[in-house]
Structures are given as structure tokens and as C-alpha cells.
Amino acid sequence: MKRRRKKILLADDDAVLCELYAEELMSEGYAVITARDGSGLMEMIRHNAPDLIVLDIRLGQYDGLDLLQDIRRFYYEMPVILCSAYTSFKWDLRSIAADYYVVKSSDLTKLKKKIHRALEGSTSRFAGGGVNKVETQGHQSVPPGIFLG
């Protein structure tokens, strides 16, 4: 029996970076769908049923963090990786709804590791799998809704 390739929805407004990431992920065996802005993103998710979303924070005139909240509202168990050139968004409370946060780079090693982890854990999210956290370098990972004071 042939295994279905995992499908990734890559939402990024940078055409060159989007193409680079898509080619690299396809070479890893993933099926990749791309979105160049936030317009119609929720419809793309509904229509294509991706296994994971890689979401840029700045999508033209759309705010990726607002889109992340919409994704969580309707597709709570969908793994989402925020991928941004801006490290400052790690500290935005809305980003805690993402499974992981990765800073954009031409080296996709970290992104590919996070994708693998998120897809491996997406089936056990509520059985101690604990994928739903933002990992930040040098800081403790915290599940959504838990705030350290």
C-alpha cells in the first residue's frame, strides 16, 4: 500500500523565498501548496486539507498572527509553524498559538526539523505529544494558555 505524501501549505508573500522553500520541501517528499497572501487562505485550507501550514507573519496587507487566530478557531489541531524574518514576533502573545516559530533562513535545516516534529506529533497532540508550543532559543517552551510570571 502506497503512503500518501504529507501536504504542506506554505503561505509567504516573498516569491523567491516561497519558491526556494517549496522546491526544497518537495525534494524532501512533501506535496506543497503555496499561497502568496492571506486572501482566501482559510478557503485554501478547507479545500486542500493540508497536514501542516508554514505561515509568514507579514503577508502583504494581511497579518499572519491574525490569520493564525482564525486557523486555530476553525482548525485547532492543524500544526502551524510561524516562519518570519522578524525575531521580535516571538514575544507577541498571539504567536503562542503556533506549534513552532522559525526565523527565515536560506538554510532550511531548522524549518525541516520543526516540520518533521510537528507532523510526527500531530497525531498525539492531546496524548502527551505536546507539539503545541513555541520553541525559543534559551527560553522554556510553554503550552498555549500557560503564562509564566
C-alpha positions in Angstrom: 0.0 0.0 0.0 1.4 3.4 -1.0 1.7 6.0 1.7 0.1 9.4 1.0 2.7 12.2 0.9 2.2 14.8 3.6 0.8 18.0 2.3 2.2 21.4 3.4 0.5 24.7 2.8 3.3 27.4 2.5 2.0 30.9 2.9 4.6 33.6 2.2 4.5 36.8 0.1 8.2 36.6 -0.9 8.0 34.9 -4.3 11.7 33.9 -4.4 11.7 32.5 -0.9 8.4 30.8 -1.4 9.8 29.1 -4.5 13.0 28.1 -2.7 11.1 26.7 0.3 8.6 24.8 -1.9 11.4 23.2 -4.1 13.3 22.1 -1.0 10.3 20.7 0.7 9.2 18.9 -2.4 12.7 17.3 -2.7 12.1 16.0 0.8 9.0 14.2 -0.4 6.3 16.6 0.7 3.4 17.8 -1.5 3.5 21.6 -1.3 0.7 24.2 -2.0 1.6 27.8 -1.9 -0.3 31.0 -1.0 1.2 34.4 -1.8 -1.0 36.4 0.6 -3.7 35.9 3.2 -6.6 36.4 0.8 -8.6 33.2 0.7 -6.2 31.4 3.0 -9.0 29.8 5.0 -10.7 28.6 1.9 -7.4 27.1 0.7 -7.1 25.2 3.9 -10.7 24.0 3.7 -10.3 23.0 0.0 -6.8 21.4 0.2 -6.8 19.9 3.7 -3.1 20.3 4.3 -1.3 18.3 7.0 0.7 21.4 8.2 0.9 25.1 7.5 4.0 27.2 7.3 2.8 30.7 7.8 4.7 34.0 7.3 3.7 36.8 9.7 3.7 39.5 7.1 1.6 38.5 4.1 1.2 41.7 2.1 -1.7 43.6 3.7 -2.6 40.6 5.9 -1.3 39.9 9.4 -0.2 36.3 9.8 -0.8 36.4 13.5 -4.5 37.3 12.9 -4.7 34.5 10.4 -3.2 32.2 12.9 -6.0 33.0 15.3 -8.5 32.2 12.6 -6.8 28.9 11.8 -6.9 27.9 15.5 -10.5 28.9 15.7 -11.6 26.6 12.9 -8.7 24.0 12.6 -7.4 23.8 16.2 -5.4 20.5 15.6 -3.8 21.7 12.4 0.0 22.1 13.0 1.2 25.6 12.2 4.8 26.8 12.1 5.3 30.6 12.1 8.2 31.5 9.8 9.3 35.1 9.9 12.3 37.2 9.2 11.5 39.1 12.4 12.6 37.6 15.7 10.6 40.2 17.7 7.3 38.4 16.9 8.4 35.5 19.2 7.3 37.6 22.1 3.9 38.6 20.7 1.4 36.6 22.8 -0.6 35.7 19.7 2.4 33.7 18.4 2.0 31.2 21.3 -0.9 29.7 19.3 1.7 28.3 16.8 3.3 24.9 17.2 6.7 26.4 16.4 8.4 29.6 15.5 11.3 29.6 13.0 13.3 32.6 11.8 13.6 32.6 8.0 16.9 31.5 6.6 18.3 30.2 3.3 19.4 27.1 5.4 16.2 25.2 5.9 17.6 22.7 8.4 15.7 24.1 11.4 12.4 24.5 9.4 12.6 20.9 8.2 13.3 19.6 11.7 10.3 21.5 13.0 8.1 20.3 10.2 9.1 16.7 10.9 8.4 17.1 14.6 5.1 18.8 14.1 3.9 16.1 11.6 5.2 13.3 13.9 3.4 14.8 16.9 0.2 15.9 15.2 -1.4 12.6 15.9 -0.6 12.6 19.6 -1.2 16.3 20.4 -3.5 15.6 23.3 -1.9 12.3 24.4 1.2 13.8 25.8 2.7 14.6 22.4 2.8 18.3 23.3 3.7 19.7 19.9 1.6 22.8 20.5 4.4 25.1 21.8 6.6 27.8 20.7 10.3 27.0 21.0 12.5 29.9 21.5 16.3 29.7 21.9 17.3 29.8 25.6 13.7 30.0 26.9 11.4 27.5 28.3 8.7 26.1 25.9 5.2 26.8 27.2 1.9 25.2 26.0 -0.8 27.7 24.9 -2.8 29.3 27.7 0.0 28.8 30.2 1.8 32.0 31.2 5.0 32.1 33.3 5.0 35.0 35.6 
